[in-house]
Amino acid sequence: MKVKTRGEFRELEVSQILEKRVGPALARDYYIDHSPLPNKDKATTSLTPVAKREPGAGRPTKRDRRRIDKLRGG
């Protein structure tokens, strides 16, 4: 099974199917990761940049949202 996580593709093989949901620590026992090792040369910051707001600035106003949409190409 191929899964995309954090902008990277991983190849996983399910070794056993569970009846109930379990936490991530237990889930690791039920799959085998065949993904290639991550390439350290590739910068993970090259993904879509995220806009930062000042702490306590609150929600963006309608005017701010329109400006943000315009920057995103919308």
C-alpha positions as CSV (number, residue, x, y, z in Angstrom):
1,M,0.0,0.0,0.0
2,K,1.3,3.5,-0.9
3,V,0.6,6.3,1.6
4,K,1.4,10.0,1.3
5,T,2.4,11.6,4.6
6,R,3.9,15.0,5.1
7,G,4.6,15.4,1.4
8,E,6.4,12.0,1.2
9,F,5.2,8.7,-0.1
10,R,5.7,5.6,2.1
11,E,5.3,2.0,1.1
12,L,3.7,-0.1,3.8
13,E,2.8,-3.8,4.0
14,V,0.0,-4.8,6.4
15,S,1.2,-7.9,8.3
16,Q,-2.0,-8.5,10.3
17,I,-5.5,-6.9,10.2
18,L,-6.8,-5.7,13.5
19,E,-10.4,-5.9,14.7
20,K,-10.3,-2.7,16.8
21,R,-8.5,0.6,16.6
22,V,-5.2,0.8,18.4
23,G,-2.7,3.6,19.1
24,P,0.3,4.3,16.9
25,A,2.8,2.5,19.2
26,L,0.8,-0.8,18.9
27,A,0.0,-0.2,15.2
28,R,3.7,-0.3,14.3
29,D,3.7,-4.0,15.2
30,Y,1.2,-4.8,12.5
31,Y,2.8,-3.3,9.4
32,I,6.2,-3.4,7.7
33,D,7.6,-0.2,6.3
34,H,9.3,-0.8,2.8
35,S,9.8,3.0,2.2
36,P,13.2,4.1,0.9
37,L,15.2,6.1,3.4
38,P,14.4,9.8,3.4
39,N,16.6,12.0,1.3
40,K,18.3,14.5,3.6
41,D,19.3,16.7,0.6
42,K,15.7,17.6,-0.2
43,A,14.6,20.5,1.9
44,T,11.2,19.8,3.6
45,T,10.7,23.6,3.8
46,S,10.2,23.7,0.0
47,L,6.6,22.7,0.7
48,T,3.9,25.3,0.5
49,P,4.8,28.1,2.9
50,V,2.4,28.7,5.8
51,A,1.4,32.2,6.7
52,K,2.1,33.1,10.4
53,R,0.0,35.4,12.5
54,E,1.0,37.3,15.6
55,P,-0.1,35.5,18.8
56,G,-3.3,37.1,20.1
57,A,-4.1,38.7,16.7
58,G,-7.4,36.9,16.6
59,R,-9.3,35.9,13.5
60,P,-8.5,37.6,10.2
61,T,-11.0,40.2,9.1
62,K,-12.9,39.9,5.9
63,R,-10.5,42.3,4.3
64,D,-7.5,40.3,5.5
65,R,-9.1,37.1,4.2
66,R,-9.6,38.7,0.8
67,R,-5.9,39.7,0.7
68,I,-4.9,36.2,1.8
69,D,-7.0,34.6,-1.0
70,K,-5.5,37.1,-3.5
71,L,-2.0,36.0,-2.4
72,R,-2.8,32.4,-2.8
73,G,-4.0,33.0,-6.3
74,G,-7.7,32.7,-5.6
